[in-house]
Amino acid sequence: MVLMIYALCVGTAALCALLLLRSYAKTRFRLLLWSGLCFVGLTANNALLMLDKTLLAHIDLSAWRAAVGVVAMALLVIGLVMERGR
């Protein structure tokens, strides 16, 4: 049951990334690009969480998860700052 919940979280983040990047491809609104890239990182973060807590429980992936999460959020912050300056 836990694996299914983690998989749904990965799928939801991946779907958000897909929809945001697809909208960016149509409109070329750059904030959609930055948001989509953030959700790509959040998808990777959720995938690492799923691996860390279920399949590779004997290996600590918390540092990798934190690094991926920081990079994902940094992409969004960079995008927000860059779009604010325009």
Biopython code that builds the backbone (N, CA, C, O; Angstrom):
import numpy as np
from Bio.PDB.StructureBuilder import StructureBuilder

atoms = [
    (1, "MET", "N", (0.821, -1.188, 0.000)),
    (1, "MET", "CA", (0.000, 0.000, 0.000)),
    (1, "MET", "C", (0.871, 1.261, 0.000)),
    (1, "MET", "O", (0.567, 2.232, -0.692)),
    (2, "VAL", "N", (1.949, 1.236, 0.775)),
    (2, "VAL", "CA", (2.836, 2.395, 0.849)),
    (2, "VAL", "C", (3.497, 2.650, -0.498)),
    (2, "VAL", "O", (3.627, 3.796, -0.930)),
    (3, "LEU", "N", (3.911, 1.582, -1.151)),
    (3, "LEU", "CA", (4.533, 1.709, -2.474)),
    (3, "LEU", "C", (3.563, 2.349, -3.473)),
    (3, "LEU", "O", (3.976, 3.149, -4.312)),
    (4, "MET", "N", (2.305, 2.005, -3.386)),
    (4, "MET", "CA", (1.313, 2.574, -4.291)),
    (4, "MET", "C", (1.133, 4.070, -4.038)),
    (4, "MET", "O", (0.991, 4.844, -4.985)),
    (5, "ILE", "N", (1.138, 4.474, -2.801)),
    (5, "ILE", "CA", (1.000, 5.897, -2.469)),
    (5, "ILE", "C", (2.200, 6.676, -2.985)),
    (5, "ILE", "O", (2.039, 7.746, -3.572)),
    (6, "TYR", "N", (3.402, 6.149, -2.771)),
    (6, "TYR", "CA", (4.599, 6.813, -3.293)),
    (6, "TYR", "C", (4.565, 6.874, -4.825)),
    (6, "TYR", "O", (4.950, 7.882, -5.417)),
    (7, "ALA", "N", (4.114, 5.813, -5.449)),
    (7, "ALA", "CA", (4.028, 5.793, -6.910)),
    (7, "ALA", "C", (3.022, 6.824, -7.415)),
    (7, "ALA", "O", (3.249, 7.453, -8.448)),
    (8, "LEU", "N", (1.917, 7.002, -6.703)),
    (8, "LEU", "CA", (0.946, 8.020, -7.076)),
    (8, "LEU", "C", (1.529, 9.424, -6.939)),
    (8, "LEU", "O", (1.231, 10.301, -7.751)),
    (9, "CYS", "N", (2.347, 9.640, -5.931)),
    (9, "CYS", "CA", (3.010, 10.938, -5.764)),
    (9, "CYS", "C", (3.971, 11.206, -6.923)),
    (9, "CYS", "O", (4.024, 12.319, -7.447)),
    (10, "VAL", "N", (4.722, 10.195, -7.315)),
    (10, "VAL", "CA", (5.634, 10.337, -8.459)),
    (10, "VAL", "C", (4.830, 10.631, -9.721)),
    (10, "VAL", "O", (5.183, 11.518, -10.498)),
    (11, "GLY", "N", (3.762, 9.891, -9.918)),
    (11, "GLY", "CA", (2.933, 10.088, -11.107)),
    (11, "GLY", "C", (2.287, 11.460, -11.153)),
    (11, "GLY", "O", (2.206, 12.074, -12.217)),
    (12, "THR", "N", (1.829, 11.944, -10.014)),
    (12, "THR", "CA", (1.207, 13.270, -9.963)),
    (12, "THR", "C", (2.215, 14.359, -10.291)),
    (12, "THR", "O", (1.915, 15.265, -11.068)),
    (13, "ALA", "N", (3.398, 14.285, -9.712)),
    (13, "ALA", "CA", (4.428, 15.284, -10.004)),
    (13, "ALA", "C", (4.856, 15.215, -11.463)),
    (13, "ALA", "O", (5.094, 16.249, -12.088)),
    (14, "ALA", "N", (4.956, 14.006, -12.011)),
    (14, "ALA", "CA", (5.336, 13.852, -13.421)),
    (14, "ALA", "C", (4.255, 14.417, -14.339)),
    (14, "ALA", "O", (4.566, 15.045, -15.351)),
    (15, "LEU", "N", (2.999, 14.199, -13.996)),
    (15, "LEU", "CA", (1.903, 14.740, -14.794)),
    (15, "LEU", "C", (1.907, 16.269, -14.754)),
    (15, "LEU", "O", (1.697, 16.919, -15.778)),
    (16, "CYS", "N", (2.142, 16.836, -13.583)),
    (16, "CYS", "CA", (2.233, 18.300, -13.479)),
    (16, "CYS", "C", (3.380, 18.827, -14.337)),
    (16, "CYS", "O", (3.222, 19.826, -15.039)),
    (17, "ALA", "N", (4.523, 18.166, -14.285)),
    (17, "ALA", "CA", (5.667, 18.586, -15.097)),
    (17, "ALA", "C", (5.325, 18.508, -16.581)),
    (17, "ALA", "O", (5.629, 19.428, -17.340)),
    (18, "LEU", "N", (4.706, 17.433, -16.984)),
    (18, "LEU", "CA", (4.330, 17.254, -18.382)),
    (18, "LEU", "C", (3.368, 18.342, -18.844)),
    (18, "LEU", "O", (3.552, 18.926, -19.912)),
    (19, "LEU", "N", (2.350, 18.612, -18.046)),
    (19, "LEU", "CA", (1.363, 19.623, -18.425)),
    (19, "LEU", "C", (1.969, 21.023, -18.470)),
    (19, "LEU", "O", (1.657, 21.809, -19.365)),
    (20, "LEU", "N", (2.830, 21.333, -17.513)),
    (20, "LEU", "CA", (3.478, 22.648, -17.509)),
    (20, "LEU", "C", (4.406, 22.818, -18.700)),
    (20, "LEU", "O", (4.398, 23.866, -19.346)),
    (21, "LEU", "N", (5.200, 21.809, -18.996)),
    (21, "LEU", "CA", (6.126, 21.910, -20.118)),
    (21, "LEU", "C", (5.389, 21.903, -21.457)),
    (21, "LEU", "O", (5.825, 22.554, -22.406)),
    (22, "ARG", "N", (4.295, 21.185, -21.537)),
    (22, "ARG", "CA", (3.491, 21.200, -22.758)),
    (22, "ARG", "C", (2.858, 22.584, -22.969)),
    (22, "ARG", "O", (2.794, 23.080, -24.094)),
    (23, "SER", "N", (2.397, 23.190, -21.885)),
    (23, "SER", "CA", (1.846, 24.541, -21.993)),
    (23, "SER", "C", (2.922, 25.539, -22.381)),
    (23, "SER", "O", (2.664, 26.475, -23.138)),
    (24, "TYR", "N", (4.127, 25.343, -21.866)),
    (24, "TYR", "CA", (5.225, 26.229, -22.258)),
    (24, "TYR", "C", (5.510, 26.098, -23.758)),
    (24, "TYR", "O", (5.763, 27.094, -24.435)),
    (25, "ALA", "N", (5.468, 24.885, -24.262)),
    (25, "ALA", "CA", (5.741, 24.675, -25.686)),
    (25, "ALA", "C", (4.715, 25.392, -26.563)),
    (25, "ALA", "O", (5.041, 25.828, -27.668)),
    (26, "LYS", "N", (3.500, 25.514, -26.085)),
    (26, "LYS", "CA", (2.460, 26.193, -26.852)),
    (26, "LYS", "C", (2.529, 27.710, -26.721)),
    (26, "LYS", "O", (2.364, 28.426, -27.709)),
    (27, "THR", "N", (2.775, 28.209, -25.497)),
    (27, "THR", "CA", (2.648, 29.646, -25.244)),
    (27, "THR", "C", (3.975, 30.385, -25.165)),
    (27, "THR", "O", (4.018, 31.603, -25.339)),
    (28, "ARG", "N", (5.053, 29.663, -24.906)),
    (28, "ARG", "CA", (6.384, 30.254, -24.698)),
    (28, "ARG", "C", (6.409, 31.240, -23.532)),
    (28, "ARG", "O", (7.223, 32.163, -23.515)),
    (29, "PHE", "N", (5.528, 31.048, -22.565)),
    (29, "PHE", "CA", (5.539, 31.837, -21.333)),
    (29, "PHE", "C", (6.583, 31.222, -20.413)),
    (29, "PHE", "O", (6.412, 30.105, -19.924)),
    (30, "ARG", "N", (7.670, 31.962, -20.179)),
    (30, "ARG", "CA", (8.866, 31.383, -19.548)),
    (30, "ARG", "C", (8.639, 30.894, -18.122)),
    (30, "ARG", "O", (9.341, 29.986, -17.676)),
    (31, "LEU", "N", (7.691, 31.461, -17.400)),
    (31, "LEU", "CA", (7.440, 30.987, -16.043)),
    (31, "LEU", "C", (6.921, 29.551, -16.052)),
    (31, "LEU", "O", (7.163, 28.799, -15.108)),
    (32, "LEU", "N", (6.217, 29.172, -17.101)),
    (32, "LEU", "CA", (5.785, 27.779, -17.235)),
    (32, "LEU", "C", (6.983, 26.845, -17.395)),
    (32, "LEU", "O", (6.971, 25.726, -16.882)),
    (33, "LEU", "N", (8.004, 27.298, -18.096)),
    (33, "LEU", "CA", (9.216, 26.492, -18.250)),
    (33, "LEU", "C", (9.878, 26.261, -16.898)),
    (33, "LEU", "O", (10.214, 25.129, -16.549)),
    (34, "TRP", "N", (10.062, 27.331, -16.144)),
    (34, "TRP", "CA", (10.717, 27.198, -14.840)),
    (34, "TRP", "C", (9.896, 26.333, -13.890)),
    (34, "TRP", "O", (10.448, 25.531, -13.138)),
    (35, "SER", "N", (8.584, 26.499, -13.926)),
    (35, "SER", "CA", (7.717, 25.681, -13.078)),
    (35, "SER", "C", (7.773, 24.211, -13.510)),
    (35, "SER", "O", (7.795, 23.313, -12.668)),
    (36, "GLY", "N", (7.796, 23.977, -14.807)),
    (36, "GLY", "CA", (7.896, 22.600, -15.303)),
    (36, "GLY", "C", (9.202, 21.945, -14.912)),
    (36, "GLY", "O", (9.231, 20.776, -14.527)),
    (37, "LEU", "N", (10.291, 22.705, -15.011)),
    (37, "LEU", "CA", (11.591, 22.156, -14.592)),
    (37, "LEU", "C", (11.615, 21.870, -13.095)),
    (37, "LEU", "O", (12.210, 20.888, -12.652)),
    (38, "CYS", "N", (10.963, 22.734, -12.321)),
    (38, "CYS", "CA", (10.861, 22.481, -10.880)),
    (38, "CYS", "C", (10.131, 21.169, -10.628)),
    (38, "CYS", "O", (10.554, 20.371, -9.791)),
    (39, "PHE", "N", (9.035, 20.944, -11.350)),
    (39, "PHE", "CA", (8.282, 19.712, -11.144)),
    (39, "PHE", "C", (9.024, 18.485, -11.667)),
    (39, "PHE", "O", (8.797, 17.380, -11.173)),
    (40, "VAL", "N", (9.893, 18.650, -12.642)),
    (40, "VAL", "CA", (10.750, 17.533, -13.048)),
    (40, "VAL", "C", (11.646, 17.154, -11.863)),
    (40, "VAL", "O", (11.822, 15.973, -11.562)),
    (41, "GLY", "N", (12.204, 18.156, -11.203)),
    (41, "GLY", "CA", (13.022, 17.896, -10.017)),
    (41, "GLY", "C", (12.216, 17.287, -8.887)),
    (41, "GLY", "O", (12.697, 16.393, -8.191)),
    (42, "LEU", "N", (10.987, 17.765, -8.699)),
    (42, "LEU", "CA", (10.142, 17.194, -7.645)),
    (42, "LEU", "C", (9.743, 15.756, -7.963)),
    (42, "LEU", "O", (9.566, 14.940, -7.058)),
    (43, "THR", "N", (9.603, 15.451, -9.245)),
    (43, "THR", "CA", (9.341, 14.063, -9.644)),
    (43, "THR", "C", (10.527, 13.179, -9.271)),
    (43, "THR", "O", (10.361, 12.086, -8.729)),
    (44, "ALA", "N", (11.722, 13.672, -9.570)),
    (44, "ALA", "CA", (12.925, 12.916, -9.196)),
    (44, "ALA", "C", (13.025, 12.781, -7.675)),
    (44, "ALA", "O", (13.416, 11.732, -7.163)),
    (45, "ASN", "N", (12.673, 13.835, -6.969)),
    (45, "ASN", "CA", (12.703, 13.804, -5.509)),
    (45, "ASN", "C", (11.729, 12.748, -4.983)),
    (45, "ASN", "O", (12.074, 11.976, -4.089)),
    (46, "ASN", "N", (10.524, 12.714, -5.529)),
    (46, "ASN", "CA", (9.547, 11.708, -5.102)),
    (46, "ASN", "C", (9.985, 10.296, -5.475)),
    (46, "ASN", "O", (9.746, 9.351, -4.723)),
    (47, "ALA", "N", (10.621, 10.152, -6.629)),
    (47, "ALA", "CA", (11.120, 8.825, -7.020)),
    (47, "ALA", "C", (12.212, 8.361, -6.062)),
    (47, "ALA", "O", (12.253, 7.193, -5.673)),
    (48, "LEU", "N", (13.095, 9.280, -5.685)),
    (48, "LEU", "CA", (14.135, 8.919, -4.712)),
    (48, "LEU", "C", (13.521, 8.582, -3.352)),
    (48, "LEU", "O", (13.998, 7.681, -2.662)),
    (49, "LEU", "N", (12.475, 9.296, -2.970)),
    (49, "LEU", "CA", (11.789, 8.990, -1.714)),
    (49, "LEU", "C", (11.197, 7.589, -1.763)),
    (49, "LEU", "O", (11.306, 6.829, -0.801)),
    (50, "MET", "N", (10.571, 7.250, -2.881)),
    (50, "MET", "CA", (9.986, 5.920, -3.025)),
    (50, "MET", "C", (11.069, 4.843, -2.937)),
    (50, "MET", "O", (10.888, 3.824, -2.270)),
    (51, "LEU", "N", (12.191, 5.076, -3.614)),
    (51, "LEU", "CA", (13.294, 4.113, -3.540)),
    (51, "LEU", "C", (13.857, 4.020, -2.133)),
    (51, "LEU", "O", (14.142, 2.933, -1.632)),
    (52, "ASP", "N", (14.013, 5.179, -1.505)),
    (52, "ASP", "CA", (14.627, 5.228, -0.178)),
    (52, "ASP", "C", (13.784, 4.513, 0.874)),
    (52, "ASP", "O", (14.322, 3.814, 1.732)),
    (53, "LYS", "N", (12.487, 4.682, 0.811)),
    (53, "LYS", "CA", (11.619, 4.142, 1.864)),
    (53, "LYS", "C", (11.117, 2.727, 1.608)),
    (53, "LYS", "O", (10.691, 2.042, 2.538)),
    (54, "THR", "N", (11.164, 2.282, 0.347)),
    (54, "THR", "CA", (10.595, 0.954, 0.073)),
    (54, "THR", "C", (11.616, -0.012, -0.506)),
    (54, "THR", "O", (11.947, -1.011, 0.132)),
    (55, "LEU", "N", (12.112, 0.262, -1.680)),
    (55, "LEU", "CA", (12.931, -0.714, -2.389)),
    (55, "LEU", "C", (14.372, -0.783, -1.891)),
    (55, "LEU", "O", (14.952, -1.867, -1.829)),
    (56, "LEU", "N", (14.949, 0.353, -1.538)),
    (56, "LEU", "CA", (16.334, 0.392, -1.054)),
    (56, "LEU", "C", (16.382, 0.882, 0.395)),
    (56, "LEU", "O", (17.125, 1.805, 0.727)),
    (57, "ALA", "N", (15.592, 0.260, 1.235)),
    (57, "ALA", "CA", (15.476, 0.708, 2.628)),
    (57, "ALA", "C", (16.803, 0.607, 3.389)),
    (57, "ALA", "O", (16.992, 1.302, 4.387)),
    (58, "HIS", "N", (17.709, -0.237, 2.937)),
    (58, "HIS", "CA", (18.980, -0.413, 3.619)),
    (58, "HIS", "C", (20.012, 0.656, 3.241)),
    (58, "HIS", "O", (21.083, 0.719, 3.844)),
    (59, "ILE", "N", (19.695, 1.502, 2.242)),
    (59, "ILE", "CA", (20.592, 2.578, 1.808)),
    (59, "ILE", "C", (19.933, 3.912, 2.138)),
    (59, "ILE", "O", (18.753, 4.122, 1.857)),
    (60, "ASP", "N", (20.713, 4.815, 2.740)),
    (60, "ASP", "CA", (20.189, 6.135, 3.096)),
    (60, "ASP", "C", (20.355, 7.094, 1.915)),
    (60, "ASP", "O", (21.473, 7.466, 1.560)),
    (61, "LEU", "N", (19.246, 7.483, 1.321)),
    (61, "LEU", "CA", (19.270, 8.401, 0.190)),
    (61, "LEU", "C", (18.800, 9.805, 0.579)),
    (61, "LEU", "O", (18.487, 10.615, -0.293)),
    (62, "SER", "N", (18.749, 10.092, 1.863)),
    (62, "SER", "CA", (18.188, 11.365, 2.302)),
    (62, "SER", "C", (19.020, 12.555, 1.823)),
    (62, "SER", "O", (18.453, 13.604, 1.515)),
    (63, "ALA", "N", (20.327, 12.426, 1.752)),
    (63, "ALA", "CA", (21.152, 13.540, 1.267)),
    (63, "ALA", "C", (20.890, 13.800, -0.213)),
    (63, "ALA", "O", (20.824, 14.954, -0.637)),
    (64, "TRP", "N", (20.741, 12.744, -0.996)),
    (64, "TRP", "CA", (20.428, 12.896, -2.417)),
    (64, "TRP", "C", (19.051, 13.511, -2.604)),
    (64, "TRP", "O", (18.858, 14.375, -3.460)),
    (65, "ARG", "N", (18.081, 13.055, -1.786)),
    (65, "ARG", "CA", (16.734, 13.617, -1.882)),
    (65, "ARG", "C", (16.742, 15.099, -1.552)),
    (65, "ARG", "O", (16.095, 15.894, -2.233)),
    (66, "ALA", "N", (17.468, 15.470, -0.517)),
    (66, "ALA", "CA", (17.531, 16.880, -0.130)),
    (66, "ALA", "C", (18.196, 17.718, -1.225)),
    (66, "ALA", "O", (17.748, 18.825, -1.523)),
    (67, "ALA", "N", (19.256, 17.191, -1.815)),
    (67, "ALA", "CA", (19.956, 17.936, -2.868)),
    (67, "ALA", "C", (19.058, 18.136, -4.087)),
    (67, "ALA", "O", (19.020, 19.226, -4.658)),
    (68, "VAL", "N", (18.346, 17.101, -4.483)),
    (68, "VAL", "CA", (17.445, 17.213, -5.632)),
    (68, "VAL", "C", (16.305, 18.187, -5.317)),
    (68, "VAL", "O", (15.904, 18.969, -6.179)),
    (69, "GLY", "N", (15.791, 18.143, -4.106)),
    (69, "GLY", "CA", (14.730, 19.067, -3.709)),
    (69, "GLY", "C", (15.195, 20.513, -3.703)),
    (69, "GLY", "O", (14.459, 21.406, -4.124)),
    (70, "VAL", "N", (16.408, 20.750, -3.230)),
    (70, "VAL", "CA", (16.955, 22.113, -3.221)),
    (70, "VAL", "C", (17.148, 22.623, -4.644)),
    (70, "VAL", "O", (16.828, 23.774, -4.941)),
    (71, "VAL", "N", (17.664, 21.780, -5.515)),
    (71, "VAL", "CA", (17.863, 22.189, -6.912)),
    (71, "VAL", "C", (16.507, 22.486, -7.565)),
    (71, "VAL", "O", (16.376, 23.465, -8.301)),
    (72, "ALA", "N", (15.513, 21.658, -7.303)),
    (72, "ALA", "CA", (14.183, 21.874, -7.889)),
    (72, "ALA", "C", (13.597, 23.203, -7.425)),
    (72, "ALA", "O", (13.077, 23.969, -8.236)),
    (73, "MET", "N", (13.677, 23.479, -6.137)),
    (73, "MET", "CA", (13.144, 24.739, -5.619)),
    (73, "MET", "C", (13.967, 25.929, -6.104)),
    (73, "MET", "O", (13.421, 27.004, -6.352)),
    (74, "ALA", "N", (15.278, 25.738, -6.239)),
    (74, "ALA", "CA", (16.131, 26.820, -6.737)),
    (74, "ALA", "C", (15.755, 27.185, -8.175)),
    (74, "ALA", "O", (15.780, 28.359, -8.544)),
    (75, "LEU", "N", (15.409, 26.186, -8.982)),
    (75, "LEU", "CA", (14.972, 26.469, -10.349)),
    (75, "LEU", "C", (13.727, 27.351, -10.351)),
    (75, "LEU", "O", (13.622, 28.279, -11.153)),
    (76, "LEU", "N", (12.796, 27.066, -9.467)),
    (76, "LEU", "CA", (11.582, 27.863, -9.404)),
    (76, "LEU", "C", (11.876, 29.276, -8.919)),
    (76, "LEU", "O", (11.343, 30.243, -9.462)),
    (77, "VAL", "N", (12.716, 29.398, -7.906)),
    (77, "VAL", "CA", (13.070, 30.728, -7.391)),
    (77, "VAL", "C", (13.804, 31.538, -8.462)),
    (77, "VAL", "O", (13.527, 32.724, -8.646)),
    (78, "ILE", "N", (14.729, 30.902, -9.157)),
    (78, "ILE", "CA", (15.458, 31.594, -10.240)),
    (78, "ILE", "C", (14.472, 32.084, -11.296)),
    (78, "ILE", "O", (14.559, 33.220, -11.761)),
    (79, "GLY", "N", (13.537, 31.215, -11.669)),
    (79, "GLY", "CA", (12.544, 31.603, -12.657)),
    (79, "GLY", "C", (11.679, 32.759, -12.202)),
    (79, "GLY", "O", (11.381, 33.664, -12.982)),
    (80, "LEU", "N", (11.273, 32.731, -10.932)),
    (80, "LEU", "CA", (10.460, 33.816, -10.411)),
    (80, "LEU", "C", (11.222, 35.117, -10.385)),
    (80, "LEU", "O", (10.667, 36.163, -10.722)),
    (81, "VAL", "N", (12.485, 35.078, -9.991)),
    (81, "VAL", "CA", (13.295, 36.296, -9.940)),
    (81, "VAL", "C", (13.553, 36.835, -11.343)),
    (81, "VAL", "O", (13.479, 38.044, -11.567)),
    (82, "MET", "N", (13.852, 35.955, -12.280)),
    (82, "MET", "CA", (14.125, 36.395, -13.637)),
    (82, "MET", "C", (12.878, 36.989, -14.301)),
    (82, "MET", "O", (12.977, 37.966, -15.043)),
    (83, "GLU", "N", (11.717, 36.406, -14.039)),
    (83, "GLU", "CA", (10.494, 36.932, -14.628)),
    (83, "GLU", "C", (10.058, 38.218, -13.948)),
    (83, "GLU", "O", (9.398, 39.048, -14.572)),
    (84, "ARG", "N", (10.403, 38.394, -12.717)),
    (84, "ARG", "CA", (10.061, 39.633, -11.998)),
    (84, "ARG", "C", (10.843, 40.798, -12.588)),
    (84, "ARG", "O", (10.340, 41.921, -12.632)),
    (85, "GLY", "N", (12.065, 40.546, -13.041)),
    (85, "GLY", "CA", (12.915, 41.581, -13.604)),
    (85, "GLY", "C", (12.521, 42.021, -14.992)),
    (85, "GLY", "O", (12.982, 43.060, -15.466)),
    (86, "ARG", "N", (11.680, 41.257, -15.652)),
    (86, "ARG", "CA", (11.286, 41.599, -17.038)),
    (86, "ARG", "C", (10.226, 42.642, -17.064)),
    (86, "ARG", "O", (9.782, 43.044, -18.140)),
]
sb = StructureBuilder()
sb.init_structure("model")
sb.init_model(0)
sb.init_chain("A")
sb.init_seg("    ")
for serial, (resi, resn, name, xyz) in enumerate(atoms, 1):
    if name == "N":
        sb.init_residue(resn, " ", resi, " ")
    sb.init_atom(name, np.array(xyz, "f"), 0.0, 1.0, " ", f" {name:<3s}", serial, name[0])
structure = sb.get_structure()
